[in-house]
Structure formats: C-alpha cells, structure tokens
Amino acid sequence: MRARIEDVAQAAGVSMTTVSRVFNKEPNVREKTRLKVEAAAQALDYRPNPSARSLAGNRSYLISLVYDDPAAASSYIMEIIVGMLVACERQRYSAMLRPLEYSNSDHVRAVEESIAQYRPDGLILVPPFADDLKLLRRLDALGVRYATISAKAKLGHARIGTILDERKAAAEMIAHAVELGHRRIAHIAGPPLHGGRAWRLAGYRDGLRRAGIAYDAKLVVDGGFTFDDGVAGTRQLLDLKHPPTAIFAANDDSACGVMHEAFERGLRVPQDVSVFGFDDTPASRQIWPSLTTVRQPCREMGRIAAEQLLAAIRDPQAGALVRVPYELMIRQSGGPAPAAAKRR
C-alpha cells in the first residue's frame, strides 16, 4: 500500500504539518527535523500527492513564464525556459509556458485571464512584458507575485528577478571594434517595444562617443531579434554608398542573418566585414566563423529569476533583484578593419 503523509509523520516523530512544511520547502524548519523527515520519506518510498499538496497549502505549486509569442522559437527564450525548469524541479514546482501576443492591445486582459484559469502562484516576465508598467501595476493591484528578467522600466518598489548591464556591455563591444581599427560601425537595432533595444542602442552610441567617432544615423537601422531582421538590415547597410566595415546586431539570431547576407554578396567575414552579436546563444558557437558576442547567461537568468520568485512566494519579504555578470566572447567573426577603410 502506498505510504501516506501520516505514515511519514509517525516514522519521523513529527506532526503532519511539519512533514508538509518540509516538502513545501517552507522557511524556519530546523535542519535536524528536515533531515529526519526526508529520511523517513525515503525509507517509506513516500511521494507527495500534488492535489493534496495544493489544497493543504492553498497554492497551485505552479509558476508561469509569460513571453512574447513571436519570440517563441528564439534561443534566448529556450535558454530561459531551461533555467526556469531547473529551479522548479529542485523545489517541486510545476512550470507553465504562456506565450502571448504583446502587440495585441488586450494583452493585459489576456494575462489576467491566464491567471484566473490556471491560478499560478507567480509569474516570470521577460521583455517586453517585463517593462509594461500598465501590466505591472495591474499585477500589483491583484496581489500577484512576479519576477522580471532584464527589465528596464522603473517602479515605485523594489523588483525581484535578474538584470544585466546591457548598455555597458554594448559600449564595450563597440570599444572592441574600434580597437580592431573600425570607424564605420553600424548597428541593427532591436524591436521598438523591447527594453533591450534602448539600452543596446545607447551603449552603441556611448562606445562611439568615447572613441571620438561621430554618430551617423544612416548606420543605424530598425530591426528585430530574428534571422530575417538581420538579413533585411544588412541589405540596407551594405547598399549604402559607403557601407560599414563592422555590424553590431542586437542579438545573435539577427547577427546570423547579417553573416548570411554578407556571404550571399560574396563578402568574407571578417576580412571584408566584421560581425558582432549579443546573448552568446548556442547558435553563436555553432556557425562559422563563430560569432564575437556578449555572453548574457540566459539559462542562469531563468533559474535565478525562478528562485527569487519561489522565495517570495514562501516569504513576501524574501526575493531580490540579482545583477548577473556579462562577458565579451571574442571569436572569429570580428577582425581588423580592411586597410582601405583605415585610411579614410
């Protein structure tokens, strides 16, 4: 017969409430007691009943990741999902993926409906949802806990989740391109509604200014975070009378599009044009030449955001906004500027 929570409590010499608190990872359980309960559960081959667990704790033991549907296939989102799942598995929580169309004017209502239907204990939000003040204030009003990843919008209270200094990272990437001798450095910007667009564009301009290079609006094109955005943006840039010798794309997926279009035109990377990205997704290491990029630890960010959210669910005073480090990954796609360009 399957072991019950009563059997574990009796074997460990504690109350059923204590057993429940141990399996729900509640705070303020003494280590000695926790080890005793876990040993009893292992000896009895006890497995908590998810339905009973939810009823007893007045929780769903479910958290939901809300992200923009057009980004569903991106490596960035997939890495965040993996990190989130790791944190949930460790703490016996379930995870739900909730892709929504951010461009839909009713996206706030769509989030509310998802909360009402599935009753998650909390949400993890990635841009652009993480920067939507209307949505965030509505969640505050509903008393729904949430963690954000790479949010730029400022609220009147402390956030929890993860953040990376994208502006500083982008400026360092431009400084690297300048060190290689490039002076005509272009940028394919991210999608207009994404907070990362503003910070990466600002970092691009910071890098140019510090190098004494005048900003040229013709070298910045609107784009997005997809391969096709990179292709389209590169076509505009390479059709200029004086095309750039280096292109900094808003993310790795669009940087791959840059390389594709360059190769289509018979150009060599990096001998004719250098290419730089942002994120350090698996694709950046799988293409050739491999991509010089900014390592944004997306998987770790997903894990940390979930951990901070779960901590806040258990204790409203817990949870923090964790700043994660970035790293410039210098690889083969960035090289010295062509000699003719250096003489300009």
TORKOL-4160 file (C-alpha; in steps of 0.2 Angstrom, whole numbers, padded with zeros to 4 digits, m for minus):
344
<pt num="1" X="0000" Y="0000" Z="0000"/>
<pt num="2" X="0006" Y="0017" Z="m0004"/>
<pt num="3" X="0014" Y="0027" Z="0010"/>
<pt num="4" X="0004" Y="0042" Z="0017"/>
<pt num="5" X="0009" Y="0058" Z="0025"/>
<pt num="6" X="0003" Y="0051" Z="0041"/>
<pt num="7" X="0015" Y="0037" Z="0040"/>
<pt num="8" X="0030" Y="0048" Z="0037"/>
<pt num="9" X="0025" Y="0059" Z="0052"/>
<pt num="10" X="0023" Y="0044" Z="0063"/>
<pt num="11" X="0040" Y="0037" Z="0057"/>
<pt num="12" X="0049" Y="0054" Z="0060"/>
<pt num="13" X="0040" Y="0058" Z="0076"/>
<pt num="14" X="0033" Y="0074" Z="0070"/>
<pt num="15" X="0017" Y="0082" Z="0065"/>
<pt num="16" X="0009" Y="0080" Z="0048"/>
<pt num="17" X="0010" Y="0099" Z="0047"/>
<pt num="18" X="0029" Y="0098" Z="0049"/>
<pt num="19" X="0030" Y="0085" Z="0035"/>
<pt num="20" X="0020" Y="0096" Z="0024"/>
<pt num="21" X="0032" Y="0111" Z="0028"/>
<pt num="22" X="0047" Y="0101" Z="0024"/>
<pt num="23" X="0041" Y="0095" Z="0007"/>
<pt num="24" X="0034" Y="0113" Z="0003"/>
<pt num="25" X="0052" Y="0120" Z="0007"/>
<pt num="26" X="0044" Y="0132" Z="0020"/>
<pt num="27" X="0056" Y="0143" Z="0030"/>
<pt num="28" X="0060" Y="0140" Z="0048"/>
<pt num="29" X="0061" Y="0121" Z="0048"/>
<pt num="30" X="0076" Y="0116" Z="0058"/>
<pt num="31" X="0089" Y="0106" Z="0048"/>
<pt num="32" X="0089" Y="0091" Z="0060"/>
<pt num="33" X="0070" Y="0090" Z="0058"/>
<pt num="34" X="0071" Y="0092" Z="0039"/>
<pt num="35" X="0084" Y="0078" Z="0038"/>
<pt num="36" X="0073" Y="0066" Z="0049"/>
<pt num="37" X="0058" Y="0069" Z="0039"/>
<pt num="38" X="0067" Y="0066" Z="0022"/>
<pt num="39" X="0075" Y="0050" Z="0029"/>
<pt num="40" X="0058" Y="0044" Z="0034"/>
<pt num="41" X="0050" Y="0048" Z="0017"/>
<pt num="42" X="0064" Y="0039" Z="0008"/>
<pt num="43" X="0063" Y="0024" Z="0019"/>
<pt num="44" X="0044" Y="0023" Z="0016"/>
<pt num="45" X="0046" Y="0027" Z="m0003"/>
<pt num="46" X="0034" Y="0042" Z="0000"/>
<pt num="47" X="0029" Y="0053" Z="m0014"/>
<pt num="48" X="0018" Y="0069" Z="m0010"/>
<pt num="49" X="0001" Y="0070" Z="m0018"/>
<pt num="50" X="0001" Y="0085" Z="m0029"/>
<pt num="51" X="m0018" Y="0088" Z="m0027"/>
<pt num="52" X="m0017" Y="0086" Z="m0009"/>
<pt num="53" X="m0002" Y="0097" Z="m0008"/>
<pt num="54" X="m0011" Y="0111" Z="m0017"/>
<pt num="55" X="m0026" Y="0110" Z="m0006"/>
<pt num="56" X="m0016" Y="0110" Z="0010"/>
<pt num="57" X="m0005" Y="0124" Z="0006"/>
<pt num="58" X="m0019" Y="0135" Z="m0003"/>
<pt num="59" X="m0007" Y="0136" Z="m0018"/>
<pt num="60" X="m0006" Y="0129" Z="m0035"/>
<pt num="61" X="0013" Y="0125" Z="m0035"/>
<pt num="62" X="0014" Y="0132" Z="m0052"/>
<pt num="63" X="0023" Y="0147" Z="m0059"/>
<pt num="64" X="0021" Y="0154" Z="m0077"/>
<pt num="65" X="0033" Y="0161" Z="m0089"/>
<pt num="66" X="0025" Y="0175" Z="m0099"/>
<pt num="67" X="0034" Y="0179" Z="m0115"/>
<pt num="68" X="0030" Y="0187" Z="m0132"/>
<pt num="69" X="0024" Y="0174" Z="m0145"/>
<pt num="70" X="0035" Y="0180" Z="m0160"/>
<pt num="71" X="0050" Y="0176" Z="m0149"/>
<pt num="72" X="0044" Y="0158" Z="m0145"/>
<pt num="73" X="0057" Y="0150" Z="m0156"/>
<pt num="74" X="0072" Y="0161" Z="m0151"/>
<pt num="75" X="0087" Y="0153" Z="m0142"/>
<pt num="76" X="0086" Y="0167" Z="m0129"/>
<pt num="77" X="0068" Y="0161" Z="m0123"/>
<pt num="78" X="0073" Y="0142" Z="m0124"/>
<pt num="79" X="0088" Y="0145" Z="m0113"/>
<pt num="80" X="0077" Y="0155" Z="m0100"/>
<pt num="81" X="0065" Y="0141" Z="m0100"/>
<pt num="82" X="0078" Y="0128" Z="m0097"/>
<pt num="83" X="0084" Y="0138" Z="m0082"/>
<pt num="84" X="0067" Y="0140" Z="m0075"/>
<pt num="85" X="0063" Y="0122" Z="m0076"/>
<pt num="86" X="0079" Y="0118" Z="m0066"/>
<pt num="87" X="0074" Y="0129" Z="m0052"/>
<pt num="88" X="0056" Y="0122" Z="m0052"/>
<pt num="89" X="0062" Y="0104" Z="m0052"/>
<pt num="90" X="0073" Y="0107" Z="m0037"/>
<pt num="91" X="0059" Y="0115" Z="m0027"/>
<pt num="92" X="0045" Y="0103" Z="m0033"/>
<pt num="93" X="0036" Y="0116" Z="m0043"/>
<pt num="94" X="0027" Y="0115" Z="m0060"/>
<pt num="95" X="0031" Y="0127" Z="m0074"/>
<pt num="96" X="0019" Y="0133" Z="m0087"/>
<pt num="97" X="0024" Y="0142" Z="m0103"/>
<pt num="98" X="0012" Y="0156" Z="m0108"/>
<pt num="99" X="0016" Y="0164" Z="m0125"/>
<pt num="100" X="0005" Y="0179" Z="m0128"/>
<pt num="101" X="0005" Y="0192" Z="m0142"/>
<pt num="102" X="0012" Y="0208" Z="m0134"/>
<pt num="103" X="0006" Y="0218" Z="m0149"/>
<pt num="104" X="m0012" Y="0213" Z="m0145"/>
<pt num="105" X="m0020" Y="0228" Z="m0137"/>
<pt num="106" X="m0028" Y="0216" Z="m0125"/>
<pt num="107" X="m0013" Y="0208" Z="m0118"/>
<pt num="108" X="m0016" Y="0214" Z="m0100"/>
<pt num="109" X="m0033" Y="0206" Z="m0100"/>
<pt num="110" X="m0025" Y="0190" Z="m0108"/>
<pt num="111" X="m0013" Y="0189" Z="m0093"/>
<pt num="112" X="m0027" Y="0191" Z="m0081"/>
<pt num="113" X="m0037" Y="0178" Z="m0089"/>
<pt num="114" X="m0022" Y="0166" Z="m0089"/>
<pt num="115" X="m0021" Y="0169" Z="m0070"/>
<pt num="116" X="m0039" Y="0166" Z="m0067"/>
<pt num="117" X="m0039" Y="0150" Z="m0077"/>
<pt num="118" X="m0023" Y="0142" Z="m0071"/>
<pt num="119" X="m0020" Y="0150" Z="m0054"/>
<pt num="120" X="m0001" Y="0151" Z="m0054"/>
<pt num="121" X="0007" Y="0156" Z="m0038"/>
<pt num="122" X="0018" Y="0169" Z="m0048"/>
<pt num="123" X="0024" Y="0174" Z="m0065"/>
<pt num="124" X="0041" Y="0177" Z="m0073"/>
<pt num="125" X="0040" Y="0191" Z="m0086"/>
<pt num="126" X="0053" Y="0194" Z="m0100"/>
<pt num="127" X="0053" Y="0210" Z="m0110"/>
<pt num="128" X="0043" Y="0217" Z="m0117"/>
<pt num="129" X="0030" Y="0211" Z="m0103"/>
<pt num="130" X="0044" Y="0215" Z="m0090"/>
<pt num="131" X="0043" Y="0233" Z="m0095"/>
<pt num="132" X="0025" Y="0236" Z="m0097"/>
<pt num="133" X="0020" Y="0247" Z="m0082"/>
<pt num="134" X="0001" Y="0245" Z="m0085"/>
<pt num="135" X="0003" Y="0226" Z="m0083"/>
<pt num="136" X="0015" Y="0228" Z="m0068"/>
<pt num="137" X="0003" Y="0239" Z="m0059"/>
<pt num="138" X="m0012" Y="0228" Z="m0063"/>
<pt num="139" X="m0002" Y="0213" Z="m0056"/>
<pt num="140" X="0002" Y="0223" Z="m0040"/>
<pt num="141" X="m0016" Y="0228" Z="m0038"/>
<pt num="142" X="m0021" Y="0210" Z="m0040"/>
<pt num="143" X="m0008" Y="0204" Z="m0027"/>
<pt num="144" X="0000" Y="0193" Z="m0040"/>
<pt num="145" X="0019" Y="0190" Z="m0037"/>
<pt num="146" X="0031" Y="0191" Z="m0051"/>
<pt num="147" X="0049" Y="0191" Z="m0056"/>
<pt num="148" X="0056" Y="0200" Z="m0071"/>
<pt num="149" X="0071" Y="0197" Z="m0082"/>
<pt num="150" X="0081" Y="0211" Z="m0090"/>
<pt num="151" X="0068" Y="0224" Z="m0085"/>
<pt num="152" X="0071" Y="0242" Z="m0089"/>
<pt num="153" X="0055" Y="0251" Z="m0083"/>
<pt num="154" X="0056" Y="0258" Z="m0065"/>
<pt num="155" X="0043" Y="0255" Z="m0052"/>
<pt num="156" X="0040" Y="0263" Z="m0035"/>
<pt num="157" X="0045" Y="0247" Z="m0026"/>
<pt num="158" X="0059" Y="0235" Z="m0027"/>
<pt num="159" X="0059" Y="0222" Z="m0040"/>
<pt num="160" X="0064" Y="0204" Z="m0039"/>
<pt num="161" X="0072" Y="0194" Z="m0053"/>
<pt num="162" X="0088" Y="0197" Z="m0063"/>
<pt num="163" X="0096" Y="0211" Z="m0073"/>
<pt num="164" X="0112" Y="0213" Z="m0084"/>
<pt num="165" X="0120" Y="0230" Z="m0088"/>
<pt num="166" X="0117" Y="0229" Z="m0107"/>
<pt num="167" X="0121" Y="0247" Z="m0110"/>
<pt num="168" X="0139" Y="0245" Z="m0103"/>
<pt num="169" X="0141" Y="0228" Z="m0112"/>
<pt num="170" X="0136" Y="0236" Z="m0129"/>
<pt num="171" X="0148" Y="0250" Z="m0126"/>
<pt num="172" X="0162" Y="0238" Z="m0123"/>
<pt num="173" X="0158" Y="0228" Z="m0139"/>
<pt num="174" X="0160" Y="0245" Z="m0149"/>
<pt num="175" X="0176" Y="0248" Z="m0140"/>
<pt num="176" X="0182" Y="0231" Z="m0146"/>
<pt num="177" X="0178" Y="0235" Z="m0164"/>
<pt num="178" X="0187" Y="0252" Z="m0163"/>
<pt num="179" X="0202" Y="0243" Z="m0156"/>
<pt num="180" X="0202" Y="0232" Z="m0172"/>
<pt num="181" X="0203" Y="0248" Z="m0182"/>
<pt num="182" X="0184" Y="0250" Z="m0187"/>
<pt num="183" X="0177" Y="0268" Z="m0189"/>
<pt num="184" X="0161" Y="0264" Z="m0199"/>
<pt num="185" X="0152" Y="0253" Z="m0186"/>
<pt num="186" X="0134" Y="0250" Z="m0190"/>
<pt num="187" X="0120" Y="0244" Z="m0178"/>
<pt num="188" X="0104" Y="0234" Z="m0182"/>
<pt num="189" X="0093" Y="0239" Z="m0168"/>
<pt num="190" X="0081" Y="0228" Z="m0158"/>
<pt num="191" X="0062" Y="0228" Z="m0159"/>
<pt num="192" X="0054" Y="0245" Z="m0154"/>
<pt num="193" X="0044" Y="0238" Z="m0140"/>
<pt num="194" X="0058" Y="0228" Z="m0132"/>
<pt num="195" X="0068" Y="0237" Z="m0117"/>
<pt num="196" X="0084" Y="0229" Z="m0123"/>
<pt num="197" X="0083" Y="0240" Z="m0139"/>
<pt num="198" X="0085" Y="0256" Z="m0130"/>
<pt num="199" X="0100" Y="0250" Z="m0119"/>
<pt num="200" X="0110" Y="0242" Z="m0133"/>
<pt num="201" X="0107" Y="0257" Z="m0144"/>
<pt num="202" X="0113" Y="0268" Z="m0130"/>
<pt num="203" X="0128" Y="0258" Z="m0127"/>
<pt num="204" X="0132" Y="0258" Z="m0146"/>
<pt num="205" X="0132" Y="0277" Z="m0145"/>
<pt num="206" X="0142" Y="0278" Z="m0129"/>
<pt num="207" X="0155" Y="0267" Z="m0137"/>
<pt num="208" X="0156" Y="0279" Z="m0152"/>
<pt num="209" X="0157" Y="0294" Z="m0142"/>
<pt num="210" X="0171" Y="0288" Z="m0131"/>
<pt num="211" X="0181" Y="0284" Z="m0147"/>
<pt num="212" X="0178" Y="0301" Z="m0154"/>
<pt num="213" X="0168" Y="0294" Z="m0168"/>
<pt num="214" X="0153" Y="0305" Z="m0174"/>
<pt num="215" X="0136" Y="0296" Z="m0173"/>
<pt num="216" X="0129" Y="0293" Z="m0191"/>
<pt num="217" X="0110" Y="0290" Z="m0191"/>
<pt num="218" X="0112" Y="0281" Z="m0208"/>
<pt num="219" X="0122" Y="0267" Z="m0200"/>
<pt num="220" X="0108" Y="0263" Z="m0188"/>
<pt num="221" X="0093" Y="0253" Z="m0195"/>
<pt num="222" X="0077" Y="0247" Z="m0187"/>
<pt num="223" X="0077" Y="0228" Z="m0185"/>
<pt num="224" X="0072" Y="0215" Z="m0173"/>
<pt num="225" X="0078" Y="0199" Z="m0165"/>
<pt num="226" X="0076" Y="0187" Z="m0179"/>
<pt num="227" X="0087" Y="0180" Z="m0193"/>
<pt num="228" X="0076" Y="0188" Z="m0206"/>
<pt num="229" X="0078" Y="0205" Z="m0197"/>
<pt num="230" X="0097" Y="0203" Z="m0198"/>
<pt num="231" X="0096" Y="0199" Z="m0217"/>
<pt num="232" X="0085" Y="0214" Z="m0220"/>
<pt num="233" X="0095" Y="0226" Z="m0210"/>
<pt num="234" X="0111" Y="0221" Z="m0218"/>
<pt num="235" X="0104" Y="0224" Z="m0235"/>
<pt num="236" X="0101" Y="0242" Z="m0231"/>
<pt num="237" X="0118" Y="0244" Z="m0224"/>
<pt num="238" X="0128" Y="0236" Z="m0237"/>
<pt num="239" X="0118" Y="0246" Z="m0251"/>
<pt num="240" X="0125" Y="0262" Z="m0244"/>
<pt num="241" X="0137" Y="0272" Z="m0254"/>
<pt num="242" X="0150" Y="0270" Z="m0240"/>
<pt num="243" X="0145" Y="0253" Z="m0231"/>
<pt num="244" X="0151" Y="0249" Z="m0214"/>
<pt num="245" X="0166" Y="0238" Z="m0211"/>
<pt num="246" X="0158" Y="0231" Z="m0195"/>
<pt num="247" X="0140" Y="0227" Z="m0190"/>
<pt num="248" X="0134" Y="0226" Z="m0172"/>
<pt num="249" X="0117" Y="0216" Z="m0172"/>
<pt num="250" X="0105" Y="0217" Z="m0157"/>
<pt num="251" X="0106" Y="0199" Z="m0154"/>
<pt num="252" X="0114" Y="0183" Z="m0160"/>
<pt num="253" X="0099" Y="0177" Z="m0171"/>
<pt num="254" X="0100" Y="0194" Z="m0181"/>
<pt num="255" X="0119" Y="0193" Z="m0182"/>
<pt num="256" X="0117" Y="0176" Z="m0190"/>
<pt num="257" X="0106" Y="0185" Z="m0203"/>
<pt num="258" X="0120" Y="0198" Z="m0205"/>
<pt num="259" X="0133" Y="0184" Z="m0209"/>
<pt num="260" X="0121" Y="0175" Z="m0221"/>
<pt num="261" X="0118" Y="0191" Z="m0232"/>
<pt num="262" X="0136" Y="0195" Z="m0232"/>
<pt num="263" X="0140" Y="0178" Z="m0239"/>
<pt num="264" X="0126" Y="0180" Z="m0252"/>
<pt num="265" X="0135" Y="0195" Z="m0258"/>
<pt num="266" X="0152" Y="0186" Z="m0259"/>
<pt num="267" X="0159" Y="0195" Z="m0244"/>
<pt num="268" X="0171" Y="0187" Z="m0232"/>
<pt num="269" X="0168" Y="0188" Z="m0213"/>
<pt num="270" X="0178" Y="0195" Z="m0205"/>
<pt num="271" X="0190" Y="0200" Z="m0219"/>
<pt num="272" X="0178" Y="0211" Z="m0228"/>
<pt num="273" X="0165" Y="0215" Z="m0214"/>
<pt num="274" X="0166" Y="0210" Z="m0196"/>
<pt num="275" X="0150" Y="0205" Z="m0187"/>
<pt num="276" X="0146" Y="0206" Z="m0168"/>
<pt num="277" X="0131" Y="0200" Z="m0159"/>
<pt num="278" X="0123" Y="0199" Z="m0141"/>
<pt num="279" X="0117" Y="0185" Z="m0130"/>
<pt num="280" X="0130" Y="0170" Z="m0133"/>
<pt num="281" X="0117" Y="0158" Z="m0138"/>
<pt num="282" X="0122" Y="0141" Z="m0144"/>
<pt num="283" X="0120" Y="0147" Z="m0162"/>
<pt num="284" X="0134" Y="0159" Z="m0160"/>
<pt num="285" X="0146" Y="0145" Z="m0157"/>
<pt num="286" X="0139" Y="0133" Z="m0170"/>
<pt num="287" X="0141" Y="0144" Z="m0185"/>
<pt num="288" X="0157" Y="0148" Z="m0194"/>
<pt num="289" X="0166" Y="0159" Z="m0192"/>
<pt num="290" X="0160" Y="0158" Z="m0174"/>
<pt num="291" X="0152" Y="0174" Z="m0168"/>
<pt num="292" X="0160" Y="0188" Z="m0157"/>
<pt num="293" X="0146" Y="0192" Z="m0145"/>
<pt num="294" X="0141" Y="0197" Z="m0127"/>
<pt num="295" X="0138" Y="0182" Z="m0116"/>
<pt num="296" X="0121" Y="0185" Z="m0107"/>
<pt num="297" X="0119" Y="0170" Z="m0096"/>
<pt num="298" X="0101" Y="0167" Z="m0101"/>
<pt num="299" X="0099" Y="0150" Z="m0093"/>
<pt num="300" X="0106" Y="0156" Z="m0077"/>
<pt num="301" X="0095" Y="0171" Z="m0078"/>
<pt num="302" X="0080" Y="0160" Z="m0080"/>
<pt num="303" X="0085" Y="0149" Z="m0065"/>
<pt num="304" X="0089" Y="0164" Z="m0054"/>
<pt num="305" X="0073" Y="0173" Z="m0058"/>
<pt num="306" X="0063" Y="0157" Z="m0054"/>
<pt num="307" X="0072" Y="0155" Z="m0037"/>
<pt num="308" X="0069" Y="0173" Z="m0032"/>
<pt num="309" X="0050" Y="0171" Z="m0036"/>
<pt num="310" X="0049" Y="0155" Z="m0027"/>
<pt num="311" X="0057" Y="0163" Z="m0012"/>
<pt num="312" X="0045" Y="0177" Z="m0012"/>
<pt num="313" X="0030" Y="0165" Z="m0014"/>
<pt num="314" X="0036" Y="0157" Z="0003"/>
<pt num="315" X="0040" Y="0173" Z="0011"/>
<pt num="316" X="0034" Y="0190" Z="0005"/>
<pt num="317" X="0049" Y="0199" Z="0012"/>
<pt num="318" X="0061" Y="0187" Z="0003"/>
<pt num="319" X="0067" Y="0189" Z="m0015"/>
<pt num="320" X="0080" Y="0201" Z="m0023"/>
<pt num="321" X="0085" Y="0209" Z="m0040"/>
<pt num="322" X="0101" Y="0200" Z="m0044"/>
<pt num="323" X="0113" Y="0208" Z="m0056"/>
<pt num="324" X="0122" Y="0195" Z="m0066"/>
<pt num="325" X="0139" Y="0197" Z="m0075"/>
<pt num="326" X="0142" Y="0198" Z="m0094"/>
<pt num="327" X="0157" Y="0193" Z="m0104"/>
<pt num="328" X="0164" Y="0198" Z="m0121"/>
<pt num="329" X="0166" Y="0182" Z="m0131"/>
<pt num="330" X="0180" Y="0186" Z="m0143"/>
<pt num="331" X="0179" Y="0174" Z="m0158"/>
<pt num="332" X="0182" Y="0173" Z="m0177"/>
<pt num="333" X="0168" Y="0184" Z="m0184"/>
<pt num="334" X="0177" Y="0200" Z="m0178"/>
<pt num="335" X="0193" Y="0205" Z="m0186"/>
<pt num="336" X="0204" Y="0220" Z="m0191"/>
<pt num="337" X="0196" Y="0233" Z="m0202"/>
<pt num="338" X="0201" Y="0232" Z="m0221"/>
<pt num="339" X="0216" Y="0243" Z="m0224"/>
<pt num="340" X="0207" Y="0254" Z="m0236"/>
<pt num="341" X="0194" Y="0258" Z="m0223"/>
<pt num="342" X="0208" Y="0263" Z="m0210"/>
<pt num="343" X="0214" Y="0276" Z="m0222"/>
<pt num="344" X="0198" Y="0285" Z="m0223"/>
